[in-house]
Every structure is written in structure tokens, then in C-alpha cells.
């Protein structure tokens, strides 16, 4: 059962169910047989053709039984659709904890709609990544954004910009680097180069523009370099992504959300994949959001979901044994 993949359909009123159906429809029957789909019946009936439905194991969450007054309305952001998407995620966690599946793919949700739904355990919801880590008691996790020619790990995740300097600790940078090493171990790559961004402009300009680069980031980088790893930093973030994209580095460690994701999504908004490292299972997701403005119109691009599924389906058994660093 460990090879089973749970796929949560995300916010029903967003593009999420559409991109899930489009991506699943491209898969061969033997690959479809690996999936457990978590969604809502009316949503599935709207977006999934009957030929696809009969090929999948599907679990539906009933709105009435969940105490949610939900009615499918594509393109309408509503707390009830947020409640449903949270219900899908909560059920996925239950399945993963039983060991009936070993992989997870999540379609996009709206964090604000989940919080405004008022369901228990949603008041502090900050996203899939944090919720999954909390559910499994994990602290050493990282978000990685993946494409063939650019890979980025965030040292801090969904943190208000004004709070980043205080949250950017030696431990956070160490976790990001450990998970970078984990990724390269998973794929069997021993020759790699990692670039670590500075926090401040020009990586602090020798302390003139901030002290965090020299006092927090540099000591961690130096420690890994002393162990023989090809890790460079802190480097000015305004140039490092150019060099990484051109092949000088195999991975970039960014200090905060937009520092890493603005350049990544500029290049890979359509095809990038969000991967969570450090959990006791492999989890992927598209790197884009809910796009309520085009929901229900059958024009959403499913490439990112295609790649999120492919990454999971192409992960061999050895990968599943390396989802955590000892």
C-alpha cells in the first residue's frame, strides 16, 4: 500500500479540480490505479469524465455530514469551499497515518478561505506545508521549488517580511541545507553545488547594510564547507538566480518567500513543482494558486500539476526510504 498516492482536489470552486482531472486523464491505467482521490461528489461529477471515474479509487467528503453549507460555484471564493478543501486535507492526513498510502499530491487551496471557514484547527492555518508538518510532529522540513534548470529551497516560509530577520536563525538555515542534501541523496547525485542567498542587499556589504549575513548565515555555510560540501554564500540575491539558471549552481537556498519565489515563478510559473522535504512521505503540489478568476472555464493550464504527478510517480522505492534525514 505504500506506493499509493493520495491526491486532494483542493478548493472546489477554484481551478484545482479542473487541473487534477486534466492531468489524471493523461495517465495510463496502471498509474491511475495508484491514486486515492479525495474530493466532493458534485465537483468530481462536473470535472471528471465517467471513464476516468471508474478507473480511480475515490473518497468523497459530504458537505452536510461535515456541517458545511457548500454548493459548487466555480469562480466564487467562499469560506464553504475553503472548509471543503481543508476537509480533503484532513482526510489525506488520516490515510497517510494509517500507512495506506506513502505519497501525497495536493491541489491549490486558499489559505484565507480555510481560516475564514471557522472549522476547528483552521484558525492558525498557514498552508499545506506547515499543517502537514504539525500533523506529523515534524520541525525540520523545507519547501523546495523544482524545475529542470532551477531548484530553490526556502529557509523561512510563510513569514511576514518584517518578521524574517528574527525568524532567520542558524537552525533554519541548517535545516534548509540538510534538506538540500537530502534531495541530492534522494536522486543519487553526489556532485552538486549549492548557493546560499544573503538576507540583505549585496549580502550585507560587509556589515554596512545589515549584520545577519555575516553573523547568522556565513557560519552555517562555513561549517558545511568544512565538511567538504561545495556550498557558497551568503551571495547577493540579485545575481545568484541568474547564475543558477545558467548552470553554475544546482540549488539555491533563499532566505524568505518572495526572495526565492519571485525569480522562480517568473521562469516556471506554468511548469514548476512545490516539493516538501523532511516529512515521512513525499509530497508535491503545483507551484501556482487557485486562480478563481478563470475557474470553471476549462482554460486552466495543468502543466504544473502534470509535473507534480510525474515527480511522485517517477520516484522509485529507494526514494521513499529517504524522505527524512537521520
Secondary structure in CASP SS format (residue, H / E / C, confidence):
PFRMAT SS
TARGET T0000
AUTHOR 0000-0000-0000
METHOD secondary structure of the structure
MODEL  1
X C 1.00
X C 1.00
X C 1.00
X C 1.00
X E 1.00
X E 1.00
X E 1.00
X E 1.00
X C 1.00
X C 1.00
X C 1.00
X C 1.00
X C 1.00
X C 1.00
X C 1.00
X H 1.00
X H 1.00
X H 1.00
X H 1.00
X H 1.00
X H 1.00
X H 1.00
X H 1.00
X H 1.00
X C 1.00
X C 1.00
X C 1.00
X C 1.00
X H 1.00
X H 1.00
X H 1.00
X H 1.00
X C 1.00
X C 1.00
X E 1.00
X E 1.00
X E 1.00
X E 1.00
X E 1.00
X C 1.00
X H 1.00
X H 1.00
X H 1.00
X H 1.00
X H 1.00
X H 1.00
X H 1.00
X C 1.00
X C 1.00
X H 1.00
X H 1.00
X H 1.00
X H 1.00
X C 1.00
X C 1.00
X C 1.00
X E 1.00
X E 1.00
X E 1.00
X E 1.00
X C 1.00
X C 1.00
X C 1.00
X C 1.00
X C 1.00
X C 1.00
X C 1.00
X C 1.00
X C 1.00
X C 1.00
X C 1.00
X C 1.00
X C 1.00
X C 1.00
X C 1.00
X C 1.00
X C 1.00
X C 1.00
X H 1.00
X H 1.00
X H 1.00
X H 1.00
X H 1.00
X H 1.00
X H 1.00
X H 1.00
X H 1.00
X H 1.00
X H 1.00
X H 1.00
X H 1.00
X H 1.00
X H 1.00
X H 1.00
X H 1.00
X H 1.00
X H 1.00
X H 1.00
X C 1.00
X C 1.00
X C 1.00
X C 1.00
X E 1.00
X E 1.00
X E 1.00
X E 1.00
X C 1.00
X C 1.00
X C 1.00
X C 1.00
X H 1.00
X H 1.00
X H 1.00
X H 1.00
X H 1.00
X H 1.00
X C 1.00
X C 1.00
X C 1.00
X C 1.00
X C 1.00
X C 1.00
X C 1.00
X C 1.00
X C 1.00
X C 1.00
X C 1.00
X H 1.00
X H 1.00
X H 1.00
X H 1.00
X H 1.00
X H 1.00
X H 1.00
X H 1.00
X C 1.00
X C 1.00
X C 1.00
X C 1.00
X C 1.00
X C 1.00
X E 1.00
X E 1.00
X E 1.00
X E 1.00
X E 1.00
X C 1.00
X C 1.00
X C 1.00
X C 1.00
X E 1.00
X E 1.00
X E 1.00
X E 1.00
X C 1.00
X C 1.00
X C 1.00
X C 1.00
X C 1.00
X C 1.00
X H 1.00
X H 1.00
X H 1.00
X H 1.00
X H 1.00
X H 1.00
X H 1.00
X C 1.00
X C 1.00
X H 1.00
X H 1.00
X H 1.00
X H 1.00
X H 1.00
X H 1.00
X H 1.00
X H 1.00
X H 1.00
X H 1.00
X H 1.00
X H 1.00
X H 1.00
X H 1.00
X H 1.00
X H 1.00
X H 1.00
X C 1.00
X C 1.00
X C 1.00
X C 1.00
X C 1.00
X C 1.00
X C 1.00
X E 1.00
X E 1.00
X E 1.00
X E 1.00
X C 1.00
X C 1.00
X C 1.00
X H 1.00
X H 1.00
X H 1.00
X H 1.00
X C 1.00
X C 1.00
X C 1.00
X C 1.00
X C 1.00
X C 1.00
X C 1.00
X H 1.00
X H 1.00
X H 1.00
X H 1.00
X H 1.00
X H 1.00
X H 1.00
X H 1.00
X H 1.00
X H 1.00
X H 1.00
X H 1.00
X H 1.00
X H 1.00
X H 1.00
X C 1.00
X C 1.00
X C 1.00
X C 1.00
X E 1.00
X E 1.00
X E 1.00
X E 1.00
X E 1.00
X C 1.00
X H 1.00
X H 1.00
X H 1.00
X H 1.00
X H 1.00
X H 1.00
X H 1.00
X H 1.00
X H 1.00
X C 1.00
X C 1.00
X C 1.00
X C 1.00
X C 1.00
X E 1.00
X E 1.00
X E 1.00
X E 1.00
X C 1.00
X C 1.00
X H 1.00
X H 1.00
X H 1.00
X H 1.00
X H 1.00
X H 1.00
X H 1.00
X H 1.00
X H 1.00
X H 1.00
X H 1.00
X H 1.00
X C 1.00
X C 1.00
X C 1.00
X C 1.00
X E 1.00
X E 1.00
X E 1.00
X E 1.00
X E 1.00
X C 1.00
X C 1.00
X C 1.00
X C 1.00
X E 1.00
X E 1.00
X E 1.00
X E 1.00
X E 1.00
X C 1.00
X C 1.00
X C 1.00
X C 1.00
X C 1.00
X H 1.00
X H 1.00
X H 1.00
X C 1.00
X C 1.00
X C 1.00
X C 1.00
X C 1.00
X C 1.00
X C 1.00
X C 1.00
X H 1.00
X H 1.00
X H 1.00
X H 1.00
X H 1.00
X H 1.00
X H 1.00
X H 1.00
X H 1.00
X H 1.00
X H 1.00
X C 1.00
X C 1.00
X C 1.00
X H 1.00
X H 1.00
X H 1.00
X H 1.00
X C 1.00
X C 1.00
X C 1.00
X C 1.00
X C 1.00
X C 1.00
END
